[in-house]
């Protein structure tokens, strides 16, 4: 399993917003535009419901919102670099600049954990994380995941 198989240049986003709700809405809309999710509203509601239970702020300036639904055929990742620091609501006074939206089929916990593990492996590495934050193109973002 290679993490790069779950996203492409088209899925990488550069977002000029600090509003968590707007960031997530834009990312979900991109997932729908790319055909990853059959029901945009259902997926968005699932993402917001998950966030209301507990923030997906992982530390390291990273949030990983996620949802698994029966009608999503395969896993996908939408990476976003935020030009403005966002308070993700974790209550830890840290901000988020990198967001990785993960979606996939319900009942595929093992695959989800593998994807989460690969994303975490990249963002825990300070050099890779800084390179993603400085990236100006999708290719620069994808390069940080090459070989994983």
N, C-alpha and C positions, 0 to 999 in steps of 0.2 A: 504494500500500500504506500503510495507516494502522495503527500499532501498536495502537491502541485496539480494532481488530477482532479481536485475538487474546486479549483477556481482558475480563472483565465484573466487575460488583460481586460476584457469587458466587465469583469466582476469587481475589479479594483476601483475604489471610489476615493476622490479627494473632496472633502466636504468643508464648506466654510460656514460652520454653525457650531455654537456651544450648547444648543438646546437638545437635551437628550431625546425628547419626544420627536423633534424634527429629524434628528440624525437617524433614529430608528425607522421612522416613516420613509425617509429617502432610501434607506438600505433595503427595506422590505419591498418598496416599489421597484428597485433595481432587480431584486430576485424575481419578481413577477414579470418584469420586462424581458428578462433572460430566459423565462420559461421554467424556472426552477420550482415554482409553487403554482398549483392550479387555482388556489383560492386566496387572494391577497388579504382580504379582510380577516379571514379565519386565522391565517398565519400571524398577521399583525396583532390581532387580539391575544393570541397565544404568547407572543413575545412580550407584550405589555403586561399581561397577567403574570408571567414569570418574573418580570422586573418589579412588579408590585409586591411580590412575596419576598424577594431578596435581590439586591443589586448584583449584577454580573461583573462588577469591577473586580479584577483579579490582582490589582496592584501593578507596579511597573508601568503605569499610565495606560493600562490595557483593560478593556471590557470585552467579554465574550458572551453576548446574548445568544440564546439558542432555543429552538423548539423542534419537536418531532411530532409529526402528524401522519395519520394513516394514508392520506392521499398524496403525500410527497414521495415520488418514485425513487429518488436517490439523494445522497448527501451532497451539499454544496457549502461553499464558504464565500462570503462577501467581505473582503477586507476594506476598511475605510481609514484614511488618515485625516484627522480633524485639524484644521488650521488654527482653531481656537480651543483652548483648554475647556473641558466640559466637566462639571460636577455631576458625577454619575449617581449620586445619592447613596453612597455606601456609608456615609457618616464618618469616614476616616480622613477627611480634609485633603485627600489626594484627588488629583484630576486625571481625566482620561484624554488621550490624544490618538489612540489606536483602538479601533473596534473591529472585531471579527464576528460577523453574524453567521451562525451555523444553523442549517436546517437539514432535516432528513426524515426518513420513514420511522414511524413509531415501531417500537419493538426491536430496534437495531442498536442497543446500548453499547455493544462491543465496538462496532464501527465508530459510533460517536466518540467513545473514549479514546480510540486510536487517533482520530482527527484532533480532538482536544489536546492530546498528548503532544502531537507534532506542532501545533500552534504554540503551545506553552513552551516547548523546547526552543523555538525561535525567539519568542519575546522575552524569555528569561536571560538570553544572551544579550548583554548590554550593547555590544558592537552591532549585532544584527538589528536590534530594536532601534538604535540611533540611526542606522542606515535607512530603515523603513520610514522613520519620522522625517528624515531629510529628503526622501525620494520625491522626485518631481514627475516621474512617469510610472506607469503600471509595470513596465519591464524592470525597473529598479526595485520595485516591491517584490515581484516574482523571483528575482535573482536571490533574495534572502532565503527563499524556501527551496532552492535548487538542491537536489541530491538528498532530500529528506523524505 
